[in-house]
Amino acid sequence: MSGLYARVARRPSRGHVRRVTPVPIERADGLTAVVYGQVERDFGMLAPPVSLHSPAPPVLAACWIVLRETLVAAGRVDRATREAVAAAVSTVNSCPYCVEVHSATMAGLLRSAADPAGDDQRRRVAEWARAGTDRTQARDLVPPVPAVEAVELLGVALVFHYLNRMVNVFLEPSPLPAALPSALRGGVRRVFGQLMARGARGDRPPGTARDLLPAAPLAPDLAWSSCHPTLADALARGGAAIDAAGQRSVPTSVRDLVAARLDDWDGRPTGISRAWVGEAVRDLPTVDQPAARLALLTAFASYQVDDQVVADVRAAGADDRALVELTAWASMAAARRAAGWVRVDPDAPASS
């Protein structure tokens, strides 16, 4: 996208964020300013799902590094197929904002392309991504693409398991104006998709964001990415930064509780009741219960986080940075667990 569009998009981008206050681009400095500059250059605009992280600069950098290296940077898989995975995972996670953005971007990228074989492949990839969100189904899945491509797509899935949760907590439900009449939404969505697709075209070299954060060892649960060194490096750096954020802002009792619940999680929705949250936190110290409620809901039912849940954490002393760090840790813990269910065997042939 043009620099003019990026500048015009900055103001509405801020307006999408709720419950925390992102750093305005004109007041950004240090690491935040560097990340903002890279996002506008490579993504075409200061995307709200990234800027919402700005109260916690290392987490902002982590979000951008993993998003860039999975969705944006050039790789073996075309951008439209990556967008198909982003939309599929976002649908399963009940994230209407991300469904809208990435479905529209994919449509914009494909609008002038008639490729039945490519369309069929994208459908199979999307079905694979959706099935991989269920632990029982994921065990038996065979990727519909070669292993290195599957690793790229699993990276996209991991990042959107993460971003869907953050977006549900901190963004409005749609990037389009809420007051827009339904009769106009289709046309506006098409124009929006064309603009997003314009920013998605063209190759961005991989690895250029890596030095935003220090090198880190690849955690064992991310070993599936090791056959793709650039992606593995991004996940290692970003994962380490978010783990450190959790150490700062998530009480030990809460981290232990979320980890225990993840051990029993099968990926399925929790349902409409939140009674399970109250039962889960009742044995924790009273001072830790607000953070535990927010962390559990973020990890397992982010669409159920409401203003009161966030207000209770603030009343216990959390500021914007702590809120971002707590929810980022819970979101990434769930995302890494879900990605770990999907088998990627470098020696296995792709399914037909």
Secondary structure in CASP SS format (residue, H / E / C, confidence):
PFRMAT SS
TARGET T0000
AUTHOR 0000-0000-0000
METHOD secondary structure of the structure
MODEL  1
M C 1.00
S C 1.00
G H 1.00
L H 1.00
Y H 1.00
A H 1.00
R H 1.00
V H 1.00
A H 1.00
R H 1.00
R H 1.00
P H 1.00
S H 1.00
R H 1.00
G H 1.00
H C 1.00
V E 1.00
R C 1.00
R C 1.00
V C 1.00
T C 1.00
P C 1.00
V C 1.00
P C 1.00
I H 1.00
E H 1.00
R H 1.00
A C 1.00
D C 1.00
G H 1.00
L H 1.00
T H 1.00
A H 1.00
V H 1.00
V H 1.00
Y H 1.00
G H 1.00
Q H 1.00
V H 1.00
E H 1.00
R H 1.00
D H 1.00
F H 1.00
G C 1.00
M C 1.00
L C 1.00
A C 1.00
P H 1.00
P H 1.00
V H 1.00
S H 1.00
L C 1.00
H C 1.00
S C 1.00
P C 1.00
A C 1.00
P H 1.00
P H 1.00
V H 1.00
L H 1.00
A H 1.00
A H 1.00
C H 1.00
W H 1.00
I H 1.00
V H 1.00
L H 1.00
R H 1.00
E H 1.00
T H 1.00
L H 1.00
V H 1.00
A C 1.00
A C 1.00
G C 1.00
R C 1.00
V C 1.00
D C 1.00
R H 1.00
A H 1.00
T H 1.00
R H 1.00
E H 1.00
A H 1.00
V H 1.00
A H 1.00
A H 1.00
A H 1.00
V H 1.00
S H 1.00
T H 1.00
V H 1.00
N C 1.00
S C 1.00
C C 1.00
P H 1.00
Y H 1.00
C H 1.00
V H 1.00
E H 1.00
V H 1.00
H H 1.00
S H 1.00
A H 1.00
T H 1.00
M H 1.00
A H 1.00
G H 1.00
L H 1.00
L H 1.00
R C 1.00
S C 1.00
A C 1.00
A C 1.00
D C 1.00
P H 1.00
A H 1.00
G H 1.00
D H 1.00
D H 1.00
Q H 1.00
R H 1.00
R H 1.00
R H 1.00
V H 1.00
A H 1.00
E H 1.00
W H 1.00
A H 1.00
R H 1.00
A H 1.00
G C 1.00
T C 1.00
D C 1.00
R H 1.00
T H 1.00
Q H 1.00
A H 1.00
R C 1.00
D C 1.00
L C 1.00
V C 1.00
P C 1.00
P C 1.00
V C 1.00
P C 1.00
A H 1.00
V H 1.00
E H 1.00
A H 1.00
V H 1.00
E H 1.00
L H 1.00
L H 1.00
G H 1.00
V H 1.00
A H 1.00
L H 1.00
V H 1.00
F H 1.00
H H 1.00
Y H 1.00
L H 1.00
N H 1.00
R H 1.00
M H 1.00
V H 1.00
N H 1.00
V H 1.00
F H 1.00
L E 1.00
E C 1.00
P C 1.00
S C 1.00
P C 1.00
L C 1.00
P C 1.00
A C 1.00
A C 1.00
L C 1.00
P C 1.00
S H 1.00
A H 1.00
L H 1.00
R H 1.00
G H 1.00
G H 1.00
V H 1.00
R H 1.00
R H 1.00
V H 1.00
F H 1.00
G H 1.00
Q H 1.00
L H 1.00
M H 1.00
A H 1.00
R H 1.00
G H 1.00
A H 1.00
R C 1.00
G C 1.00
D C 1.00
R C 1.00
P C 1.00
P C 1.00
G C 1.00
T C 1.00
A C 1.00
R H 1.00
D H 1.00
L H 1.00
L C 1.00
P C 1.00
A C 1.00
A C 1.00
P C 1.00
L C 1.00
A C 1.00
P H 1.00
D H 1.00
L H 1.00
A H 1.00
W H 1.00
S H 1.00
S C 1.00
C C 1.00
H C 1.00
P H 1.00
T H 1.00
L H 1.00
A H 1.00
D H 1.00
A H 1.00
L H 1.00
A H 1.00
R H 1.00
G H 1.00
G H 1.00
A H 1.00
A H 1.00
I H 1.00
D H 1.00
A H 1.00
A H 1.00
G H 1.00
Q H 1.00
R H 1.00
S H 1.00
V C 1.00
P C 1.00
T H 1.00
S H 1.00
V H 1.00
R H 1.00
D H 1.00
L H 1.00
V H 1.00
A H 1.00
A H 1.00
R H 1.00
L H 1.00
D H 1.00
D H 1.00
W C 1.00
D C 1.00
G C 1.00
R C 1.00
P C 1.00
T C 1.00
G C 1.00
I C 1.00
S C 1.00
R C 1.00
A H 1.00
W H 1.00
V H 1.00
G H 1.00
E H 1.00
A H 1.00
V H 1.00
R C 1.00
D C 1.00
L C 1.00
P C 1.00
T H 1.00
V H 1.00
D H 1.00
Q H 1.00
P H 1.00
A H 1.00
A H 1.00
R H 1.00
L H 1.00
A H 1.00
L H 1.00
L H 1.00
T H 1.00
A H 1.00
F H 1.00
A H 1.00
S H 1.00
Y H 1.00
Q H 1.00
V C 1.00
D C 1.00
D H 1.00
Q H 1.00
V H 1.00
V H 1.00
A H 1.00
D H 1.00
V H 1.00
R H 1.00
A H 1.00
A C 1.00
G C 1.00
A C 1.00
D C 1.00
D H 1.00
R H 1.00
A H 1.00
L H 1.00
V H 1.00
E H 1.00
L H 1.00
T H 1.00
A H 1.00
W H 1.00
A H 1.00
S H 1.00
M H 1.00
A H 1.00
A H 1.00
A H 1.00
R H 1.00
R H 1.00
A H 1.00
A H 1.00
G H 1.00
W C 1.00
V C 1.00
R C 1.00
V C 1.00
D C 1.00
P C 1.00
D C 1.00
A C 1.00
P C 1.00
A C 1.00
S C 1.00
S C 1.00
END
